[in-house]
Amino acid sequence: MICRHCGTEIADKAIICYRCGAATTDPVRKPAQIPSRGRGVLSLVGLALLVILGLFLGQVGRTMPPPQGGRLDLIAGILVGAALVLLLIRIIRRRR
């Protein structure tokens, strides 16, 4: 048998060419598809924006008088807490 890749004569029962390492038959299975990471980057950016917005609202809430400032502090805490919960869910999912 002759190697399809390099033209070297090899044994009839050879699985690969000893010279170039090319397979002598077509693959039986397709290689596994690697999932894209594009969505993961977007979710991390979203989490970062939530945290930044929460911290900004917290700072603004401290400088405002009590009625409005207390509401902004509450919203800031909720945003930062939500970002942390989403981050924990993401970490747990990756470990599975």
The first five atom37 places (N, CA, C, CB, O) and aatype in JSON, in Angstrom:
{
  "aatype": [12, 9, 4, 1, 8, 4, 7, 16, 6, 9, 0, 3, 11, 0, 9, 9, 4, 18, 1, 4, 7, 0, 0, 16, 16, 3, 14, 19, 1, 11, 14, 0, 5, 9, 14, 15, 1, 7, 1, 7, 19, 10, 15, 10, 19, 7, 10, 0, 10, 10, 19, 9, 10, 7, 10, 13, 10, 7, 5, 19, 7, 1, 16, 12, 14, 14, 14, 5, 7, 7, 1, 10, 3, 10, 9, 0, 7, 9, 10, 19, 7, 0, 0, 10, 19, 10, 10, 10, 9, 1, 9, 9, 1, 1, 1, 1],
  "atom_mask": [
    [1, 1, 1, 1, 1],
    [1, 1, 1, 1, 1],
    [1, 1, 1, 1, 1],
    [1, 1, 1, 1, 1],
    [1, 1, 1, 1, 1],
    [1, 1, 1, 1, 1],
    [1, 1, 1, 0, 1],
    [1, 1, 1, 1, 1],
    [1, 1, 1, 1, 1],
    [1, 1, 1, 1, 1],
    [1, 1, 1, 1, 1],
    [1, 1, 1, 1, 1],
    [1, 1, 1, 1, 1],
    [1, 1, 1, 1, 1],
    [1, 1, 1, 1, 1],
    [1, 1, 1, 1, 1],
    [1, 1, 1, 1, 1],
    [1, 1, 1, 1, 1],
    [1, 1, 1, 1, 1],
    [1, 1, 1, 1, 1],
    [1, 1, 1, 0, 1],
    [1, 1, 1, 1, 1],
    [1, 1, 1, 1, 1],
    [1, 1, 1, 1, 1],
    [1, 1, 1, 1, 1],
    [1, 1, 1, 1, 1],
    [1, 1, 1, 1, 1],
    [1, 1, 1, 1, 1],
    [1, 1, 1, 1, 1],
    [1, 1, 1, 1, 1],
    [1, 1, 1, 1, 1],
    [1, 1, 1, 1, 1],
    [1, 1, 1, 1, 1],
    [1, 1, 1, 1, 1],
    [1, 1, 1, 1, 1],
    [1, 1, 1, 1, 1],
    [1, 1, 1, 1, 1],
    [1, 1, 1, 0, 1],
    [1, 1, 1, 1, 1],
    [1, 1, 1, 0, 1],
    [1, 1, 1, 1, 1],
    [1, 1, 1, 1, 1],
    [1, 1, 1, 1, 1],
    [1, 1, 1, 1, 1],
    [1, 1, 1, 1, 1],
    [1, 1, 1, 0, 1],
    [1, 1, 1, 1, 1],
    [1, 1, 1, 1, 1],
    [1, 1, 1, 1, 1],
    [1, 1, 1, 1, 1],
    [1, 1, 1, 1, 1],
    [1, 1, 1, 1, 1],
    [1, 1, 1, 1, 1],
    [1, 1, 1, 0, 1],
    [1, 1, 1, 1, 1],
    [1, 1, 1, 1, 1],
    [1, 1, 1, 1, 1],
    [1, 1, 1, 0, 1],
    [1, 1, 1, 1, 1],
    [1, 1, 1, 1, 1],
    [1, 1, 1, 0, 1],
    [1, 1, 1, 1, 1],
    [1, 1, 1, 1, 1],
    [1, 1, 1, 1, 1],
    [1, 1, 1, 1, 1],
    [1, 1, 1, 1, 1],
    [1, 1, 1, 1, 1],
    [1, 1, 1, 1, 1],
    [1, 1, 1, 0, 1],
    [1, 1, 1, 0, 1],
    [1, 1, 1, 1, 1],
    [1, 1, 1, 1, 1],
    [1, 1, 1, 1, 1],
    [1, 1, 1, 1, 1],
    [1, 1, 1, 1, 1],
    [1, 1, 1, 1, 1],
    [1, 1, 1, 0, 1],
    [1, 1, 1, 1, 1],
    [1, 1, 1, 1, 1],
    [1, 1, 1, 1, 1],
    [1, 1, 1, 0, 1],
    [1, 1, 1, 1, 1],
    [1, 1, 1, 1, 1],
    [1, 1, 1, 1, 1],
    [1, 1, 1, 1, 1],
    [1, 1, 1, 1, 1],
    [1, 1, 1, 1, 1],
    [1, 1, 1, 1, 1],
    [1, 1, 1, 1, 1],
    [1, 1, 1, 1, 1],
    [1, 1, 1, 1, 1],
    [1, 1, 1, 1, 1],
    [1, 1, 1, 1, 1],
    [1, 1, 1, 1, 1],
    [1, 1, 1, 1, 1],
    [1, 1, 1, 1, 1]
  ],
  "atom_positions": [
    [[0.85, -1.16, 0.0], [0.0, 0.0, 0.0], [0.9, 1.23, 0.0], [-0.97, -0.01, 1.22], [2.01, 1.22, 0.54]],
    [[0.39, 2.3, -0.61], [1.14, 3.55, -0.68], [0.39, 4.61, 0.13], [1.33, 4.02, -2.16], [-0.83, 4.73, 0.05]],
    [[1.15, 5.36, 0.91], [0.56, 6.42, 1.75], [-0.05, 7.5, 0.87], [1.64, 7.04, 2.7], [0.58, 7.95, -0.09]],
    [[-1.28, 7.9, 1.19], [-1.97, 8.93, 0.41], [-1.35, 10.31, 0.63], [-3.45, 8.97, 0.76], [-1.49, 11.2, -0.21]],
    [[-0.68, 10.48, 1.75], [-0.15, 11.8, 2.09], [1.25, 12.04, 1.53], [-0.12, 11.96, 3.58], [1.49, 13.07, 0.91]],
    [[2.16, 11.1, 1.75], [3.55, 11.35, 1.34], [4.04, 10.42, 0.23], [4.45, 11.2, 2.53], [5.12, 10.66, -0.33]],
    [[3.28, 9.37, -0.11], [3.67, 8.48, -1.19], [4.63, 7.37, -0.82], [0.0, 0.0, 0.0], [5.1, 6.65, -1.7]],
    [[4.93, 7.2, 0.45], [5.83, 6.15, 0.92], [5.1, 4.81, 0.88], [6.34, 6.45, 2.36], [3.91, 4.73, 1.17]],
    [[5.83, 3.77, 0.51], [5.23, 2.43, 0.52], [5.23, 1.9, 1.96], [6.01, 1.45, -0.43], [6.26, 1.88, 2.63]],
    [[4.05, 1.48, 2.41], [3.88, 0.99, 3.77], [3.18, -0.36, 3.74], [3.09, 2.0, 4.64], [2.66, -0.77, 2.7]],
    [[3.17, -1.05, 4.86], [2.54, -2.37, 4.95], [1.04, -2.25, 4.68], [2.78, -3.0, 6.34], [0.43, -1.22, 4.95]],
    [[0.45, -3.34, 4.13], [-0.97, -3.34, 3.79], [-1.87, -3.17, 5.03], [-1.32, -4.62, 3.08], [-2.95, -2.59, 4.92]],
    [[-1.44, -3.66, 6.18], [-2.27, -3.59, 7.39], [-1.9, -2.4, 8.28], [-2.13, -4.87, 8.18], [-2.34, -2.32, 9.42]],
    [[-1.11, -1.49, 7.77], [-0.68, -0.34, 8.57], [-1.85, 0.59, 8.87], [0.43, 0.44, 7.84], [-2.72, 0.82, 8.03]],
    [[-1.86, 1.1, 10.08], [-2.9, 2.04, 10.5], [-2.46, 3.47, 10.21], [-3.22, 1.87, 12.0], [-3.27, 4.32, 9.83]],
    [[-1.16, 3.73, 10.4], [-0.6, 5.04, 10.08], [0.68, 4.86, 9.29], [-0.33, 5.86, 11.38], [1.29, 3.79, 9.31]],
    [[1.08, 5.9, 8.59], [2.33, 5.87, 7.83], [3.49, 6.09, 8.8], [2.34, 6.97, 6.7], [3.46, 7.01, 9.62]],
    [[4.5, 5.23, 8.71], [5.63, 5.35, 9.63], [6.49, 6.57, 9.33], [6.49, 4.09, 9.56], [7.26, 7.01, 10.18]],
    [[6.38, 7.11, 8.12], [7.21, 8.25, 7.74], [6.58, 9.6, 8.11], [7.49, 8.2, 6.26], [7.24, 10.46, 8.69]],
    [[5.3, 9.77, 7.75], [4.67, 11.09, 7.98], [3.64, 11.08, 9.1], [4.01, 11.58, 6.7], [3.25, 12.14, 9.59]],
    [[3.18, 9.89, 9.53], [2.21, 9.8, 10.62], [0.77, 9.97, 10.2], [0.0, 0.0, 0.0], [-0.11, 10.01, 11.05]],
    [[0.5, 10.07, 8.9], [-0.87, 10.23, 8.41], [-1.63, 8.92, 8.55], [-0.87, 10.7, 6.94], [-1.06, 7.84, 8.4]],
    [[-2.93, 9.01, 8.83], [-3.77, 7.82, 8.95], [-3.99, 7.22, 7.56], [-5.13, 8.16, 9.63], [-4.03, 7.94, 6.56]],
    [[-4.13, 5.91, 7.51], [-4.35, 5.25, 6.23], [-5.83, 5.1, 5.9], [-3.69, 3.88, 6.22], [-6.18, 4.77, 4.76]],
    [[-6.7, 5.34, 6.87], [-8.14, 5.27, 6.63], [-8.78, 6.57, 7.08], [-8.78, 4.06, 7.38], [-8.17, 7.37, 7.79]],
    [[-10.01, 6.77, 6.65], [-10.76, 7.96, 7.08], [-11.18, 7.78, 8.53], [-12.01, 8.2, 6.17], [-11.4, 6.65, 8.97]],
    [[-11.29, 8.87, 9.29], [-11.71, 8.75, 10.69], [-13.14, 8.2, 10.79], [-11.61, 10.12, 11.4], [-14.01, 8.53, 9.98]],
    [[-13.36, 7.36, 11.81], [-14.68, 6.76, 12.01], [-15.62, 7.76, 12.67], [-14.57, 5.49, 12.87], [-16.8, 7.81, 12.34]],
    [[-15.11, 8.57, 13.59], [-15.91, 9.55, 14.31], [-15.4, 10.95, 14.03], [-15.9, 9.27, 15.83], [-14.23, 11.16, 13.74]],
    [[-16.33, 11.89, 14.13], [-15.94, 13.29, 13.99], [-15.37, 13.78, 15.31], [-17.15, 14.17, 13.55], [-15.81, 13.32, 16.37]],
    [[-14.42, 14.7, 15.29], [-13.91, 15.26, 16.55], [-15.01, 16.03, 17.27], [-12.7, 16.19, 16.28], [-15.92, 16.58, 16.64]],
    [[-14.93, 16.06, 18.58], [-15.92, 16.77, 19.38], [-15.85, 18.27, 19.11], [-15.7, 16.5, 20.88], [-14.77, 18.83, 18.96]],
    [[-17.01, 18.89, 19.04], [-17.07, 20.33, 18.82], [-16.76, 21.06, 20.13], [-18.46, 20.75, 18.28], [-17.29, 20.71, 21.18]],
    [[-15.91, 22.05, 20.05], [-15.57, 22.86, 21.22], [-16.55, 24.02, 21.28], [-14.09, 23.36, 21.17], [-16.65, 24.78, 20.32]],
    [[-17.27, 24.17, 22.4], [-18.24, 25.27, 22.47], [-17.53, 26.62, 22.46], [-19.09, 25.14, 23.73], [-16.43, 26.77, 23.0]],
    [[-18.18, 27.58, 21.84], [-17.57, 28.91, 21.77], [-17.67, 29.59, 23.14], [-18.25, 29.77, 20.68], [-18.58, 29.32, 23.92]],
    [[-16.73, 30.47, 23.4], [-16.68, 31.16, 24.69], [-17.22, 32.58, 24.59], [-15.25, 31.19, 25.2], [-17.14, 33.34, 25.56]],
    [[-17.78, 32.95, 23.46], [-18.25, 34.32, 23.27], [-19.31, 34.72, 24.27], [0.0, 0.0, 0.0], [-19.29, 35.85, 24.78]],
    [[-20.25, 33.83, 24.57], [-21.32, 34.16, 25.49], [-20.79, 34.34, 26.91], [-22.39, 33.08, 25.46], [-21.32, 35.16, 27.66]],
    [[-19.78, 33.59, 27.29], [-19.21, 33.71, 28.63], [-18.59, 35.07, 28.87], [0.0, 0.0, 0.0], [-18.69, 35.62, 29.97]],
    [[-17.94, 35.61, 27.86], [-17.31, 36.93, 27.99], [-18.39, 37.99, 28.18], [-16.45, 37.26, 26.75], [-18.24, 38.9, 29.0]],
    [[-19.48, 37.88, 27.42], [-20.56, 38.86, 27.55], [-21.19, 38.8, 28.93], [-21.61, 38.63, 26.48], [-21.53, 39.85, 29.49]],
    [[-21.36, 37.61, 29.47], [-21.97, 37.53, 30.8], [-21.04, 38.1, 31.86], [-22.33, 36.08, 31.13], [-21.51, 38.72, 32.82]],
    [[-19.75, 37.91, 31.71], [-18.8, 38.51, 32.66], [-18.81, 40.03, 32.57], [-17.39, 37.98, 32.42], [-18.73, 40.72, 33.58]],
    [[-18.92, 40.55, 31.37], [-19.0, 42.01, 31.19], [-20.28, 42.53, 31.83], [-18.95, 42.39, 29.69], [-20.28, 43.57, 32.47]],
    [[-21.38, 41.79, 31.65], [-22.64, 42.19, 32.27], [-22.55, 42.19, 33.78], [0.0, 0.0, 0.0], [-23.06, 43.11, 34.44]],
    [[-21.92, 41.16, 34.35], [-21.74, 41.11, 35.8], [-20.89, 42.28, 36.28], [-21.11, 39.79, 36.22], [-21.19, 42.89, 37.31]],
    [[-19.83, 42.58, 35.56], [-18.97, 43.69, 35.94], [-19.73, 45.01, 35.9], [-17.74, 43.76, 35.02], [-19.57, 45.86, 36.78]],
    [[-20.57, 45.18, 34.87], [-21.37, 46.41, 34.78], [-22.37, 46.51, 35.93], [-22.11, 46.46, 33.44], [-22.59, 47.6, 36.46]],
    [[-22.97, 45.37, 36.33], [-23.88, 45.39, 37.47], [-23.17, 45.84, 38.75], [-24.5, 44.0, 37.68], [-23.68, 46.66, 39.51]],
    [[-21.99, 45.3, 38.96], [-21.23, 45.66, 40.16], [-20.84, 47.13, 40.13], [-19.97, 44.78, 40.29], [-20.97, 47.84, 41.13]],
    [[-20.37, 47.6, 38.99], [-19.97, 49.01, 38.87], [-21.16, 49.93, 39.09], [-19.33, 49.28, 37.49], [-21.06, 50.93, 39.8]],
    [[-22.31, 49.58, 38.48], [-23.51, 50.39, 38.66], [-23.95, 50.39, 40.12], [-24.63, 49.89, 37.77], [-24.34, 51.43, 40.66]],
    [[-23.9, 49.23, 40.75], [-24.28, 49.15, 42.16], [-23.37, 49.98, 43.05], [0.0, 0.0, 0.0], [-23.84, 50.68, 43.95]],
    [[-22.06, 49.92, 42.8], [-21.12, 50.72, 43.59], [-21.32, 52.22, 43.35], [-19.67, 50.32, 43.26], [-21.23, 53.02, 44.28]],
    [[-21.59, 52.58, 42.1], [-21.83, 53.99, 41.78], [-23.09, 54.49, 42.5], [-21.97, 54.19, 40.26], [-23.08, 55.57, 43.09]],
    [[-24.16, 53.71, 42.44], [-25.39, 54.13, 43.1], [-25.21, 54.19, 44.62], [-26.54, 53.17, 42.75], [-25.79, 55.04, 45.29]],
    [[-24.4, 53.3, 45.15], [-24.11, 53.35, 46.58], [-23.4, 54.61, 46.97], [0.0, 0.0, 0.0], [-23.71, 55.21, 48.0]],
    [[-22.44, 55.03, 46.16], [-21.72, 56.28, 46.45], [-22.65, 57.48, 46.32], [-20.52, 56.45, 45.5], [-22.6, 58.39, 47.14]],
    [[-23.49, 57.48, 45.28], [-24.41, 58.6, 45.09], [-25.41, 58.64, 46.24], [-25.15, 58.47, 43.72], [-25.77, 59.72, 46.71]],
    [[-25.87, 57.47, 46.69], [-26.84, 57.41, 47.78], [-26.29, 57.96, 49.08], [0.0, 0.0, 0.0], [-27.05, 58.48, 49.9]],
    [[-25.0, 57.84, 49.29], [-24.39, 58.36, 50.53], [-24.31, 59.88, 50.54], [-23.0, 57.77, 50.7], [-24.3, 60.5, 51.61]],
    [[-24.26, 60.48, 49.37], [-24.13, 61.93, 49.3], [-25.48, 62.63, 49.25], [-23.32, 62.31, 48.09], [-25.54, 63.85, 49.4]],
    [[-26.56, 61.9, 49.05], [-27.9, 62.49, 48.95], [-28.57, 62.5, 50.32], [-28.78, 61.72, 47.93], [-28.18, 61.76, 51.22]],
    [[-29.59, 63.35, 50.48], [-30.33, 63.37, 51.75], [-31.06, 62.04, 51.98], [-31.34, 64.55, 51.76], [-31.28, 61.29, 51.03]],
    [[-31.44, 61.75, 53.22], [-31.99, 60.45, 53.6], [-33.12, 59.87, 52.75], [-32.46, 60.54, 54.94], [-33.05, 58.68, 52.44]],
    [[-34.16, 60.6, 52.35], [-35.22, 59.88, 51.63], [-34.75, 59.26, 50.31], [-36.36, 60.82, 51.34], [-35.03, 58.09, 50.05]],
    [[-34.04, 60.03, 49.49], [-33.58, 59.48, 48.22], [-32.33, 58.62, 48.39], [-33.29, 60.61, 47.23], [-32.18, 57.6, 47.72]],
    [[-31.47, 59.01, 49.28], [-30.22, 58.28, 49.48], [-30.45, 56.87, 49.97], [0.0, 0.0, 0.0], [-29.75, 55.95, 49.54]],
    [[-31.42, 56.67, 50.84], [-31.72, 55.33, 51.35], [-32.2, 54.41, 50.25], [0.0, 0.0, 0.0], [-31.87, 53.22, 50.24]],
    [[-33.0, 54.94, 49.33], [-33.48, 54.13, 48.21], [-32.34, 53.73, 47.3], [-34.55, 54.89, 47.4], [-32.26, 52.57, 46.87]],
    [[-31.46, 54.65, 47.0], [-30.34, 54.33, 46.12], [-29.4, 53.31, 46.77], [-29.56, 55.59, 45.76], [-28.87, 52.44, 46.09]],
    [[-29.21, 53.42, 48.08], [-28.4, 52.42, 48.77], [-29.03, 51.04, 48.68], [-28.21, 52.81, 50.24], [-28.32, 50.05, 48.49]],
    [[-30.34, 50.98, 48.81], [-31.05, 49.71, 48.7], [-30.91, 49.13, 47.3], [-32.53, 49.88, 49.06], [-30.64, 47.94, 47.14]],
    [[-31.11, 49.95, 46.29], [-30.97, 49.49, 44.9], [-29.54, 49.04, 44.63], [-31.36, 50.61, 43.91], [-29.33, 48.02, 43.97]],
    [[-28.57, 49.77, 45.14], [-27.17, 49.39, 44.96], [-26.88, 48.04, 45.6], [-26.24, 50.46, 45.55], [-26.2, 47.2, 45.01]],
    [[-27.4, 47.83, 46.79], [-27.2, 46.54, 47.45], [-27.84, 45.4, 46.69], [0.0, 0.0, 0.0], [-27.26, 44.32, 46.6]],
    [[-29.02, 45.64, 46.15], [-29.69, 44.6, 45.36], [-28.9, 44.27, 44.1], [-31.11, 45.04, 44.99], [-28.74, 43.1, 43.76]],
    [[-28.4, 45.3, 43.41], [-27.62, 45.06, 42.19], [-26.34, 44.28, 42.47], [-27.29, 46.38, 41.51], [-26.01, 43.34, 41.75]],
    [[-25.62, 44.68, 43.49], [-24.37, 43.98, 43.82], [-24.68, 42.56, 44.28], [-23.58, 44.75, 44.92], [-23.97, 41.62, 43.9]],
    [[-25.72, 42.39, 45.08], [-26.11, 41.04, 45.52], [-26.51, 40.16, 44.35], [0.0, 0.0, 0.0], [-26.12, 38.99, 44.29]],
    [[-27.28, 40.71, 43.4], [-27.68, 39.94, 42.22], [-26.46, 39.54, 41.39], [-28.66, 40.75, 41.35], [-26.4, 38.42, 40.88]],
    [[-25.51, 40.45, 41.25], [-24.3, 40.12, 40.5], [-23.52, 39.0, 41.18], [-23.41, 41.37, 40.35], [-23.01, 38.1, 40.5]],
    [[-23.43, 39.03, 42.49], [-22.72, 37.98, 43.21], [-23.43, 36.63, 43.08], [-22.56, 38.35, 44.68], [-22.79, 35.6, 42.91]],
    [[-24.76, 36.64, 43.17], [-25.52, 35.39, 43.01], [-25.33, 34.82, 41.61], [-27.03, 35.62, 43.28], [-25.11, 33.62, 41.45]],
    [[-25.39, 35.67, 40.59], [-25.19, 35.21, 39.22], [-23.77, 34.66, 39.02], [-25.45, 36.35, 38.23], [-23.58, 33.67, 38.31]],
    [[-22.8, 35.3, 39.64], [-21.43, 34.81, 39.54], [-21.28, 33.45, 40.2], [-20.47, 35.82, 40.17], [-20.6, 32.58, 39.66]],
    [[-21.9, 33.25, 41.36], [-21.86, 31.94, 42.02], [-22.53, 30.86, 41.18], [-22.53, 32.01, 43.39], [-22.02, 29.75, 41.08]],
    [[-23.67, 31.19, 40.57], [-24.35, 30.22, 39.7], [-23.46, 29.85, 38.53], [-25.69, 30.79, 39.19], [-23.4, 28.68, 38.15]],
    [[-22.78, 30.82, 37.95], [-21.88, 30.56, 36.83], [-20.72, 29.65, 37.24], [-21.33, 31.88, 36.29], [-20.36, 28.75, 36.49]],
    [[-20.16, 29.88, 38.41], [-19.05, 29.05, 38.9], [-19.52, 27.62, 39.14], [-18.45, 29.64, 40.19], [-18.82, 26.67, 38.78]],
    [[-20.69, 27.47, 39.74], [-21.21, 26.13, 40.01], [-21.5, 25.38, 38.71], [-22.49, 26.21, 40.85], [-21.23, 24.19, 38.61]],
    [[-22.04, 26.08, 37.71], [-22.31, 25.43, 36.42], [-21.04, 24.95, 35.75], [-23.04, 26.39, 35.51], [-21.03, 23.86, 35.16]],
    [[-19.99, 25.72, 35.82], [-18.73, 25.33, 35.17], [-18.1, 24.09, 35.8], [-17.75, 26.48, 35.24], [-17.4, 23.33, 35.12]],
    [[-18.34, 23.88, 37.07], [-17.74, 22.73, 37.74], [-18.41, 21.42, 37.38], [-17.79, 22.92, 39.24], [-17.84, 20.35, 37.59]],
    [[-19.61, 21.48, 36.83], [-20.33, 20.26, 36.43], [-19.91, 19.77, 35.11], [-21.8, 20.49, 36.42], [-20.42, 18.75, 34.63]]
  ]
}
